[in-house]
């Protein structure tokens, strides 16, 4: 599966602002688990995608502190992490789960934070 215009429209509706800073313009699709260089389009799935600002996307790749924080908040996943890892919305101070159908549901924080 590749990112289609329909998927991007759905993501924009689901994620109307960057979960990190709240900006609501010029958002880009971000893969929580990286596709790597030219990697698998199998990772182009709703539970692996967030719309975020390009500044945050760049910071996750270039700033070690931001990268660590983004992993703690589920904005970025390691190769070993499952897609069922919750995501933290820093603007609304809310944890949520993403599903394969493109929905977002509020949930409790992960057990390592309790």
N, C-alpha and C positions, 0 to 999 in steps of 0.2 A: 504494500500500500504506500502511496506517496501522498504528501500533503496536497489536498485539492482546495480549490477556491471555496467549496462548500464547507470543508473542515475548518478553514481559517475563519470563515464567517461565524461558524458555531463557536469556535474558541473565543472570538471577540465578544460574542454575546455572553458566554460563560465567564470569561475573565475580562471585564471591562476596564480594568486598571492593573498596573504592576503591583503584585503582592508585596513587593519590597518597599517601594517609595510612594505608590499611589498615583503616579502619572497615568493619564488616560489617553494620551496621544502617542503616535509613532511606536506602538507596541509591536513586538516581533515574537514569532513562535520560538519557544525555548524547549529543547529536549532535556528532560530531567536526567535521563541516562543518555549520555552522548552516543551519537551514531558513529563517532570517530571519522577519520578522513575518508569521505566517500562511502561511509558505512551503510549498514543494512536499513532499507526503508521499512523493515518490519517494526522498527522503533517509532515510526510515524503513527502513533496511536494516542487516543485522547488521554489515557491515564499516564502517558509519558510527556505530555505537552502542557506548557503554561504560556500565556501571553505575558511578556515582561518588557520593560524598557531596554533599549539597546545599551544604555550605560551600565545597568545592573548585569546584563549579559556579559559585557566586556570585563567588568570587575570580577565576576565569578571565575573568569579564565586567567586573570592577571594578578589578583590580589589574594594572597594565601589566607588572610583573615576572613575576607568575604567568602572565599571558597569553602572554608571550614563552617562558617555560619550558614551558608546556603545548604550544605549537607545536613546540618542539624535541623533546619527548617523544612527539609524535604523538597527544596527547590532544585536540588541537584542530587542525583543518585549515583552510587558506586556500582560497578559491574555486578557486585554481590547483593545489592539491595533489590527487594521486590517492588513492583509497581504499587503494591498495597500500602506503601509507606505514606503516612499522612503529610499534608502540606500546611504550613503556617502562613496565614494571611496577616502580615505585620500591621496593616492599616486597620483592620477590624479586630485584631487580636483574637483570631479564631482559627482553629484547626479544622481541616476538611479532608475528605477522601475524594479522589478522582476515580471514575470508573471507565470501562472500555466503551460505554455508550456515549460518553462525553458529559456526564453529569458530575456535579460537585455536591457533596453532602457533608454537613457539619459532623464533627466527631470529637472524641476526647483526645487530649494530648497523648503522645506515645508514652509507653510505660517507663522508659528511661528518664522521663522528665518529671514523673510523679514521685 
